[in-house]
Amino acid sequence: MSKTPEFAILQNSRTKYTSIWNGEEWTDAQPSEYDILYGLAKLMRTASDPSEIVKALSEEARRIGEERNSE
């Protein structure tokens, strides 16, 4: 039985297309975000525990959101 991933990055280098799966839906990124998301995807492919990277990014995004909301 296959399990739905919590996070995924789909990329096309020819068109600079990127879509990100957040566990519930796909979100298309801007072509200008391709290179940074390519680096992230490469890091995740080579990490011993990619879920730790996703966890750290989620925590940082949450922290930034809380910081912006308190201003």
C-alpha positions as CSV (number, residue, x, y, z in Angstrom):
1,M,0.0,0.0,0.0
2,S,1.5,3.4,-1.0
3,K,1.6,6.3,1.4
4,T,0.8,9.9,0.4
5,P,4.0,12.0,1.0
6,E,3.8,15.0,3.4
7,F,6.0,17.0,1.0
8,A,7.2,16.8,-2.6
9,I,8.8,19.0,-5.2
10,L,8.2,18.5,-8.9
11,Q,10.4,20.4,-11.3
12,N,11.0,20.7,-15.0
13,S,14.4,22.2,-15.8
14,R,13.6,23.0,-19.4
15,T,10.6,25.2,-18.5
16,K,11.7,26.3,-15.0
17,Y,8.4,24.9,-13.7
18,T,8.1,24.0,-10.0
19,S,5.2,22.7,-8.1
20,I,5.2,21.9,-4.4
21,W,3.0,19.3,-2.6
22,N,2.2,20.2,1.0
23,G,0.5,16.9,1.8
24,E,-2.9,18.2,0.7
25,E,-2.5,20.1,-2.6
26,W,0.0,21.2,-5.2
27,T,1.1,24.8,-5.4
28,D,2.9,26.2,-8.4
29,A,6.0,28.4,-7.7
30,Q,7.1,31.3,-9.8
31,P,9.8,30.6,-12.4
32,S,12.1,33.1,-10.5
33,E,12.0,30.6,-7.5
34,Y,13.2,27.7,-9.6
35,D,16.9,27.9,-8.6
36,I,16.4,28.1,-4.9
37,L,13.8,25.3,-5.0
38,Y,16.2,23.2,-7.1
39,G,18.8,23.6,-4.4
40,L,16.3,22.6,-1.7
41,A,15.2,19.6,-3.7
42,K,18.9,18.6,-4.2
43,L,19.5,19.0,-0.5
44,M,16.5,16.8,0.4
45,R,17.6,14.1,-2.1
46,T,21.0,13.8,-0.5
47,A,20.0,14.2,3.2
48,S,20.0,11.3,5.5
49,D,16.6,12.4,6.9
50,P,14.7,14.7,4.5
51,S,11.8,14.9,6.9
52,E,14.1,16.9,9.3
53,I,14.6,19.5,6.6
54,V,10.9,19.8,6.0
55,K,10.3,20.1,9.8
56,A,13.0,22.8,10.2
57,L,11.5,24.8,7.3
58,S,8.0,24.5,8.7
59,E,9.1,25.7,12.1
60,E,11.0,28.6,10.6
61,A,8.0,29.6,8.4
62,R,5.8,29.5,11.5
63,R,8.2,31.6,13.5
64,I,8.4,34.2,10.7
65,G,4.6,34.3,10.4
66,E,4.2,34.8,14.2
67,E,6.9,37.5,14.1
68,R,5.1,39.4,11.3
69,N,1.8,39.1,13.1
70,S,3.2,40.6,16.2
71,E,4.5,43.8,14.5
